[in-house]
Amino acid sequence: MDSGGSNGDSLDWNLLAGLRLDASQSERHKATVYFEELRSRPDGWLLCARLLLESGSAEGQSGRGLVAGLDDNVKYFCLQVIEHYLRTGYKCNSGPEQHAQVRQFLAGWSGNFINGNVEEKSYVRNKVAQLYSLAFVVDYPQRWPTFIEDLTGTLVYGDRAVDLFLRILHTIDGDVVDREIPHTAEENARNAAIKDRMRETCFLAPNSIVQANAAHQTQLADVWYWILTSGGIRTDLVCLCLDVVALYASWIDIGLLANQRYADVFLALMGQPLCRESVCSCLSALVAKGMPAEAKVSLVESYAELLRGAGLMDPSDSESGDYLASLGKLIGALGLQLVRCFVKLYPPAQQLQPEQAEQRQRLINCIEAKLPLAIRLLGNEDDDVSHSVLEFCQEYVGLLKSLRGNNGAGRNGSGGGDGGAGGSAGSSSGNEAGWVRQLLGTVISKLQLDESYDAESPGEEEAMFDEYRRDLKPSKSGDHFVAGSGGLSSEGAEQPALFTGMLVSLVTSQVSRCQHPLVTLRYFETVVRYEKFFVHNTQFVPEVLMSFLDERGLQSSNLMIRSRVSYLLSRFVKCHKHQLRGYTQEILAKLQPLLRPRNVVLPAVSPTGDGSGDFASSLNNNNDDNNNPPLAPSDQMFLFESVALLIVSSGIEPQQKRALFEALLSPLLQ
């Protein structure tokens, strides 16, 4: 091969030099143009394949060949050209010759990698795995029926072969199975046919005897088992194998994985700190697989008993956050699946026979057995750990709401007992009030702001915590909705006196004067949200109104508070405009400095029309003494809306209203 220039049968090394990290911008531009040229050439992919094979040969790796020491960027460049061919031209414009060339390249590259001394970068190996997958979806099973067997035949050569094998299976899942990747109708039909074929050939019933190695096996469950148990495979590859098992579990026979031999493997690997997170993820995928509810309950409880027997349901507080988050996802998955099975097995208002009632009670007990660890993890200081069990906790609360909503008589009513002589499926265990109180206390604790939270200049950590709190709120609301003082209230029950007392405590306390801006904002959000309270408790309107107008609200030095309060005041005025008639002049006097452009003096206008109380003059003297930054025009629009509502709703004469509007708006027209 010519080392310089291009003769049409080899790559142009001068142009490929533009792919180096130290290349100039001009060289990179030429390399980009050359890349597009190669992609459009019918033989471009073949030139790249030959280069990769020559560089990966023993001579190339030893530094003796013409293409020795090929740059990783050049390798990736060549792989991209081959990828383009497999995506666009291989299916429609390839015959036996091209098929043979593709297989020859893939086998040649794999052989060079497995037997060579160059450790290819991870992104290079991933790209080769992608090429395998692209060839697989076109050729399997018609043109390449031995695809799986050809791959497993290399596994005896060690970790590199296992690494490439697992990466290929991982990539095939993305191209064939992953529902999050959009596919055309034709691709969906192709993928369904591939999965059917693999079920018939690669995922048959488990073999009674596992071979000493995985060479030439076609049963992937046995191959995975060999990788997980052989003892000579690197730990990171064992974890990758568990990830692959988790991916394939959704569409293969669950009996291949949910059996004693795999259970023993999972338990053994849970004892290895580097593997246990992957085991948790794998078990979560297994219990999430679709199956009849009765079978799923049995599977979930078998894994729960496995964890319980190994002492894994009571982890130490010193465990790493990553492991606790993985364990939390597993516990959450176990509990969540049981809740959903309960909903399927015992629909609302279903009348149960005594035996069914006992089974239902056992299932409730199974669900609640997951709660101690779930609540403990929910309260963990690491939000990722806490979030891992959040969905289960929310679904449990939702289940209780459903049960109590269909058993309005309460736990001691006629709707059913605690597993007595039959009854309705809408009964519950009697322990739920205690669980809900624990959940509510934990959630309230997690909603508290950390001292490091920067409300003035929020960054990425603050944004992540805000998102976490938003996820928590449905759980908090659900707990508060169903929790009562001595048990669970039915869905229609209300406690107006208690709730009114809470609002009275809020508006009469010093909460509004808290120095933390988020507490201040929450105060204003709350008093606006529960506007009906003030309709029946008008004596609290003046104090709340003053909080909007003074340094707690519109006069605050915090622009975030001032901006939000501008909007909330417009809502407050809209809801209580009639109760605010007596405060119109005071409100206008407070709002006027915030409305006018800077350095504008208002004309003297008397709101009474009799010359007394020089309104505009007093407003001109009511400057923004604290030198707060001006409100944005969008915020001022809300204040104008509030002022307009107050003036229109006031009891003064039309002529006086006109004078007020002129005093307010004339500066804007100058």
CORJOKA-V850136 format. One record per helix or strand of 3 or more residues. SS is the DSSP state (H for helix, E for strand). FROM is the first residue (numbers start at 0). LEN is the number of residues. If there is no record, write none. Layout:
ss = {SS	SS}
from = {FROM	FROM}
len = {LEN	LEN}
This chain:
ss = {H	H	H	H	H	H	H	H	H	H	H	H	H	H	H	H	H	H	H	H	H	H	H	H	H	H	H	H	H	H	H	H	H	H}
from = {12	24	43	57	71	95	121	146	154	158	184	219	234	253	259	275	292	320	353	370	382	389	431	459	495	510	516	530	537	558	580	614	632	653}
len = {7	16	13	5	17	20	18	6	3	18	17	10	14	3	11	13	17	25	16	8	6	16	16	23	13	3	13	6	12	18	15	7	17	16}
